[in-house]
Amino acid sequence: MFYVYVLYSQKSNRYYVGLTTNIKRRLNEHNNGKNASTKAFLPWKVIYNESFDTRLEARRREKYLKTAAGRKWRKANIRPRGATE
């Protein structure tokens, strides 16, 4: 099983979209500074995820969520508590 996830950092009001086979492990990696693009904005929390049977399906969804249309969809459908915008 493959997962596409959306993280949110309340400290910086930022979002991060990623793909993994283990959300819990991946969140720990983000929060322990093992990802260069997220380590400056700790802590992160998972606010949304979707599961897929194949890596290809998950990668397509991840790529979509990173496009302008995907960001618009995220803004309309995913709102963490404490988010400002």
C-alpha positions as CSV (number, residue, x, y, z in Angstrom):
1,M,0.0,0.0,0.0
2,F,1.2,3.5,-0.9
3,Y,0.1,6.7,0.8
4,V,0.0,10.3,-0.3
5,Y,0.0,12.6,2.7
6,V,-0.3,16.3,3.5
7,L,1.6,17.7,6.4
8,Y,1.0,21.0,8.1
9,S,3.3,23.2,10.2
10,Q,1.4,25.5,12.4
11,K,4.6,27.4,13.3
12,S,5.1,28.5,9.7
13,N,1.6,27.9,8.2
14,R,3.1,25.7,5.6
15,Y,2.0,22.5,3.9
16,Y,4.0,19.6,2.5
17,V,2.8,16.9,0.2
18,G,4.6,13.5,0.0
19,L,4.4,9.9,-0.8
20,T,5.3,6.9,1.4
21,T,4.6,3.3,2.4
22,N,4.6,4.1,6.1
23,I,3.1,7.4,7.2
24,K,4.1,7.1,10.9
25,R,7.8,6.4,10.0
26,R,7.8,9.2,7.5
27,L,6.3,11.8,9.9
28,N,9.0,10.8,12.4
29,E,11.7,11.5,9.8
30,H,10.2,14.9,9.0
31,N,10.0,15.8,12.7
32,N,13.5,14.6,13.4
33,G,15.0,16.9,10.7
34,K,15.9,14.2,8.2
35,N,14.3,16.0,5.3
36,A,16.1,19.1,4.2
37,S,12.9,20.8,2.8
38,T,10.9,20.5,6.0
39,K,13.5,20.6,8.8
40,A,13.3,24.4,9.2
41,F,9.6,24.4,9.9
42,L,9.2,21.8,12.7
43,P,6.9,20.4,14.1
44,W,4.7,18.8,11.4
45,K,1.5,16.9,11.7
46,V,-0.4,14.8,9.2
47,I,-3.7,16.5,8.3
48,Y,-4.7,14.3,5.3
49,N,-3.8,11.1,3.6
50,E,-5.0,8.8,0.8
51,S,-4.1,5.2,0.1
52,F,-3.3,3.6,-3.3
53,D,-2.6,0.1,-4.5
54,T,0.3,1.1,-6.7
55,R,3.2,3.5,-6.5
56,L,2.2,4.9,-9.9
57,E,-1.3,5.8,-8.8
58,A,0.1,7.4,-5.6
59,R,2.8,9.3,-7.6
60,R,0.2,10.7,-10.0
61,R,-1.9,12.0,-7.1
62,E,1.1,13.5,-5.3
63,K,2.1,15.3,-8.5
64,Y,-1.5,16.6,-8.9
65,L,-1.6,17.9,-5.3
66,K,1.6,19.8,-6.0
67,T,0.1,21.6,-9.0
68,A,-1.8,24.9,-8.9
69,A,-5.1,23.0,-9.4
70,G,-4.1,20.6,-6.6
71,R,-3.3,23.5,-4.2
72,K,-6.7,25.0,-5.0
73,W,-8.3,21.6,-4.2
74,R,-6.3,21.3,-1.0
75,K,-7.3,24.8,0.1
76,A,-11.0,24.0,-0.5
77,N,-11.0,20.6,1.1
78,I,-8.3,20.3,3.7
79,R,-8.1,22.8,6.6
80,P,-6.2,22.0,9.7
81,R,-7.1,23.5,13.1
82,G,-5.2,26.7,13.7
83,A,-4.4,27.4,10.1
84,T,-4.4,30.9,8.9
85,E,-4.9,32.2,5.4
